[in-house]
């Protein structure tokens, strides 16, 4: 079935370029182009598109205001077209909070022809958006609280230094990661995270998470010794690995070729956890399109780690968790609202066995 797309952008050049890219795929079709949200509103009523691409800065009404109204009155899958800037990243993160499915970065004006290089990415994201689960704006806000609360200060010093938690996510992952981190206590083993996003966005995303979570959240720099109570987000320009160092772990960044078309890639991070942490690792895979992370999680599980994946009902796009489940890489599957509680419960179980004289493993 052909996916019908409405393009909303005030630039005639961008509208023409997006139309050329989208119509270049046999399963995609641009059914209309609107220069501003007011025109888009009428075209949505007349054309009933499957997916909308939406620019952020437009005349008559900005993209965020339009998105907010759209998701309240007529929810539909939306892909944001945003500037590759600090300001653009902040606006894009807000758009994802309001219910946009995903985003594509807009090349700088002097290099706008480079958008052609993003053709397959744009097409893939439109395909993923068509089947994505929509989140009502009324549900956007505070993350769900875990059902199993973990008091601060109850984990042993040994667990906090020997364990390491790794999280991977893609489409819909900014809100999913926020929900998980904001439901975790302040005292946790180190957390390392890969979210598929451009390098201009990761610093803003880390700052946003840091302002909302009890944990300290930072964009990884490379070379730092992992600290309990801190979550490290891979920068958008580099793969991230952990390396065993004494009684802890050190972060390593590299700009090797993309893996699964991504850099950073969850498979790279998870693979390093399998090699360097083994049974002391704990893997989490959240909503996302594609299969990145599945093989790395399988390696982690084979090395003795414990892994959990987000269930289909709570995923925006049930791609990465599904791939992990299908190859046997997961120990447990849970809804987004329960994942943080399951992590805490598992850590509590590890600690109890350690206090009883066993190792910090199963």
N, C-alpha and C positions, 0 to 999 in steps of 0.2 A: 504494500500500500504506500502510495506517495505521501510524503510528509509535506504539508502545506505551510509555508513560512511567510510571515509579514515582517518586512524590514523597516525599522523606524530609526532614521538618522537625518540630521539637518544638512549633511554634506551630500550633494548630488554625486560627487565622485565616489564616496563611500557606498552610497546606495547602488551605484552601477557596478562597483567592484564586488560587493557582497552578492548582488544578483548573479553576476557571472560565475562566481565561485559556487554558489548554492545550486544554480541551474546546471552546473557541470556534472552533477551526480544524478543518475537516473532515478533515484528514490527520493529526491528532494525537488521542490518547486517553489519559487517565489510567486505568491499570488497577489502581492501588492507591496508598494513602497510608500511610506509616509514621511514627510519632512519634519513633523513635530507631533507631540502627543495628542493634540486636539484632533488633527486629521486621523491619527492612528485609532482614536476612540471610535470614530465613525466607520473606519475600514474593518475593525474587529467585528462590529455588529453586522456589516454587510458580507464579509468574506469568511468569517468563522475559521481563522487559521489554527493550525495545530500548535505552532511554536512562534514566538515573537523574538526578534533580535532588537535590542533597545540601547540606543546611545545614552550617555549620561547627561552631557551638557547640550541642551537644545532650547530654542526660543519658545515662548508662550507658556511652557511648563517644563521644569527639569525632569530628568529621567527618574530620579528617586521619588519625587512627589507622584508622578504618574504610576510608577510601580506600586507604591503604597496603595493608591486608589484601586488599581487594577486587581491586586491580590485580595482586596477586601470585597470588591463588587463582582469581579468576573475572573477568578483564579485561572491561570493558564501557564504553561511552561515558558519561561523567559530566559534568554541568554543575553547578558550584558556585554556591550562593546565599550570598553573603558580605556582611558589613557594610561600609558606605561609610565606613571609618575607616582610620587609619594601621595599627592592629593588624590590621584586616580585610584590608588590602592585603598585609601580610607573610604572613598565613596563606594568602591566595589564591595568591600567587606560589609558595609551598611546595606547594600543591595541584596547580598546573600542573606543577611538577617531578615530582610523584608520578604524573602521568599523566592528570589531569583534562583534558578537551578544551577547556573554556571556563568562563566564569563570568558571573553576573548579579549586580549589586549590589542589596542589599536596602535599601529606603527606611528612614529612621529611623522608629521606632515611632509618633511623633506624626503622621507623614505617610505611613503605610503604604498609604493609599488611592491614593497616587500610583503604586503598582506597576502599576495599570491602564494607565498611560501607557507602560509598558515591554512591553505585550502582544506587539507585533510583533517586538520584539527577542528576547524569550524564545522565541517560536515559531520565528523564523529560526535561533536558536542550537540549538534542539532538532533542527531539520531538518538543520543542518550536522553536528551530532554523530552523527546516525544513520549518515551515510556517511563519518565520519572514520576515519583510520587510527590504530589504537591503538598506543601505545608501551609495550612491556613494562617494568615497573619495574626489571628486571634491567639494562635498557639505559640507565636514567637515571643520570647521573653526570657524569663529565668529558666535555667536548665532544670530538668527533673531531679529531685532529691533522691539519693540512694535509699533503698529499703533497709539496708543493713549498715547502720552508722558505725564508724570506727573512731573511738575516742582518740584524740591527739595524745602522743606520748606513750602509746601502748605497744609499739613495735620495738624489738631489740635493736641495739646498735649494730649487731652482726647482720641482721636482715637488711637494714638500711644501707649497708655498704656492699653486701654481697649480691643482692638482687638488682636487676635492671629491667625496666619496663619499656617496651618498644611499641609504638603506635604508627600505623600506616593508614592513609585515607586519601580520597580524591574527590570526585563530584559529590557535593553535599557535605564534605568533610570539615569545612570550617565551623559549621554549627554543631556537627557531631563531636568534634574534638572539644569544642567549648563545653558542651553538655557533660562530657566525661570528666574533664579537668575540674570544672566548677563543682562537681559532686565528690571530689576526693578531699581528704583531710590534708592539713598542712604538712604533716610528717609522713613522707612517703619515700621509697627508694627512688633513685634518679629515673627520670622518664626521658626517652629520646623519641622524636616524632618526625615523620615525613608526611607532608601535605603537598600534593601536586599544585604548585602555583609559581608564578614568575618571581624573579629575584627582587623586583621593586615592591612586592607585596609581603614578603615573609617578615620583615622587620615590623611592619604595621600590625600584622596578625599576631606576632609574639607580644607586642606591647598591649594589644587589645586583650589577649588572654591573661596577661600579667595583671591588668587592672581589674579583672573579674574573678580570678581564681585565688584561693588561699596559697597556692603554690607560687614560687618564683618562676616566671616563664621568660626565656631569653632566646634570641636568635643565636645559633651556634656560631662560634668564631673559628673553631678548630684548635686543638691543643689543650683545651681545658680539662681538668680532672672533674669527673661527674660528682655532683654533690647531692645528698639527700634533700628532698623538698624542692628540687629544681627540675623543671621540664625544659628540654633543649629542642628547638625547632630547626630542622635543616634549612639552610639558606637556599633560595630558589636557584642559585647558580651552581650548586655542588652536591655530589653524592656525600652521604655521611655514614661513617662506620664507627664502631667502638673497638678499642684495643685494651686488653687486660694490662693493668699496670699496678703491681703490688697488690694491695687489698681492694683496689678500685678499678675504674675504667676511665680511659682518656678518649676524647672525641677526635676523629680524623676526618678532614674534608678533602675531596679530590674533584677534579673537573674532567674525569674520564668520559668516554662516550655515553650517551643516554642508554638506559636499560629499559626495555619495554616502552620505548619512546619517551622515557621520562628521566630527568635529572633535576632534583634528587629522585631516586627510585626506592620504593619500600623494600624490594627484593635485596638491594645492596645492604641496607640497614639490617634487615632481618638475617641475612646471610652472615653478617659479621657477629651478630648476637649468638647465632648457632656456633660459630667457630670460637669465639672468645669468652662467652658466658655460659654456654651449654645449659646445664640443668638449672642454672641460676637466672635464666631469662624468662620473661613473661611477655607474650606477644598479643597484640590487639589489632584487629583489622576492621575498619569501619567503611561506611558507604563509599562507593566509587565505581566508575566505569572502567572496564578492562580487567586484566588479570594480575597486575603488578602486586607483589607481596605474597602470592600463593606459594610459590616454590621456596621462598625464603622462610615462610612460616613452617612449611613441611620440614625443612632442614632443622629449624629450631625444635620442632616436636621430636624429630628423630634424635636430637642431641639431648633430650630430656626436659626441654622447656614446657611450660603450660601456656596454651593459646586459647583466646576467645574471639569470636567473630560476631558482628552485628547481624541480627535476623532480617529476613526479607521485609517483614511488615513495617519496620522502622527505618529502613534505608531509603534515601532519595533515589539512588540507583543501586540495585542489587547485582553488582558485577564482581568486584574484588572479593567480598566475603563469600559469594557463591562459589567462585573458583577455588578458594581455600577450602571450603567445606567439601566440595566434590572430590578433591584429591586427598582427603583425610588429614588435613593440616591443623584442624581445630579439635580441641578437647571439649569445647562448650560453645553454644550459640545462645545469645540473649538479646533482648530488646535494648535499644539505646539507653532507656531509662534505668536499666538494671546492670549495665556493664560495669560501672564504677563500683557498685555494691559487690559484684562477683569478684572483682579484682581485690578489693579490701578483704573479703571473706577468704579468698585463697591465700593472701599474705598472712592473715591471722592463723590459718591452718598450718602454713609453713613454720611460722614462729612457734606455735604450740608444739609441733614435733621437735623443733630444735630445743626447746626448754625441757622436753621429755627425754632428751638425749639423742635424738635422731638428727640427720642432716637436714638442711633447708631445702629439701626436695621431696617429691613423692616417693 
